[in-house]
Amino acid sequence: MQIDNNKRIEIKAMEVVAFILEQYDKEKIDKDIDLCAELVLISKIVMTRLKKRYNLDFKRNNLIEEAKAKIIKDIEKDEAYDTLVHLVQNFKRIKAERLN
């Protein structure tokens, strides 16, 4: 049975949320409505990114877009900005180097 891209995207987003919940369990972080809201937000961001990747239609969430623009403005002022950009752009290579 083949899974369509929308279902695959939902599964991948849930895998990210499950990973975060596992980390929170290890750190004994309480689960409350704030945590739920954060996980929904993360899930929506992951799903949007994957839908872009697979060229699927999606509805833009203006609140998320505005928040991302504000975060980008804030991190551009940070002294670690260049390092962060380098890390994101070269993540695969850096990860491979550290594993070897």
C-alpha positions in Angstrom: 0.0 0.0 0.0 1.4 3.3 -1.0 0.9 6.4 1.2 0.1 9.7 -0.5 2.3 12.8 0.1 -0.3 14.4 2.4 -0.4 11.4 4.7 3.4 11.1 4.6 3.7 14.7 5.6 1.3 14.2 8.5 3.3 11.2 9.7 6.6 13.1 9.5 5.1 16.0 11.5 3.9 13.6 14.1 7.3 12.0 14.3 8.8 15.4 15.1 6.2 16.0 17.8 6.8 12.5 19.2 10.6 13.2 19.3 10.0 16.5 21.2 7.6 14.8 23.6 10.2 12.1 24.3 12.8 14.7 25.1 10.4 16.5 27.4 9.7 13.3 29.2 13.4 12.7 29.7 13.6 16.2 31.2 10.4 15.8 33.2 8.8 18.8 31.6 5.1 19.2 32.6 2.6 18.9 29.8 0.0 21.6 29.8 -2.1 23.7 27.4 1.0 25.9 26.6 2.9 22.8 25.6 0.0 21.6 23.5 -0.1 25.0 21.7 3.6 24.9 21.0 3.5 21.4 19.6 0.6 22.4 17.3 2.6 25.4 16.1 5.7 23.2 15.5 3.6 20.6 13.7 2.0 23.3 11.4 5.4 24.7 10.6 6.8 21.2 9.8 3.8 20.4 7.6 4.1 23.7 5.7 7.8 23.2 5.0 7.2 19.6 3.8 4.2 20.7 1.6 6.5 23.3 0.0 9.1 20.6 -0.6 6.6 18.4 -2.4 5.0 21.3 -4.2 1.6 20.7 -2.6 -1.0 23.4 -2.1 -1.3 24.8 1.4 -2.9 27.7 3.1 -0.4 30.3 4.4 -0.8 31.1 8.1 -0.2 34.8 8.5 0.5 34.5 12.2 3.3 32.0 11.5 4.7 34.2 8.7 4.7 37.3 10.9 6.3 35.4 13.7 9.0 34.0 11.4 9.7 37.5 10.0 10.1 38.9 13.6 12.4 36.0 14.6 14.5 36.6 11.5 14.8 40.3 12.4 15.8 39.4 15.9 18.4 36.8 15.0 20.0 39.0 12.3 21.0 41.3 15.2 22.5 38.4 17.2 26.3 38.1 17.4 26.0 34.4 16.6 23.9 35.0 13.4 26.7 34.1 11.0 27.5 30.9 12.9 23.8 29.9 12.9 23.5 30.5 9.2 26.6 28.5 8.5 25.3 25.6 10.7 22.0 25.5 9.0 23.4 25.7 5.5 26.1 23.1 6.2 24.2 20.8 8.6 24.6 17.6 6.7 28.3 18.0 6.2 28.9 19.1 9.9 26.8 16.1 11.1 28.7 13.7 9.0 32.1 15.1 10.2 31.1 14.7 13.8 29.9 11.2 13.4 33.1 10.1 11.7 
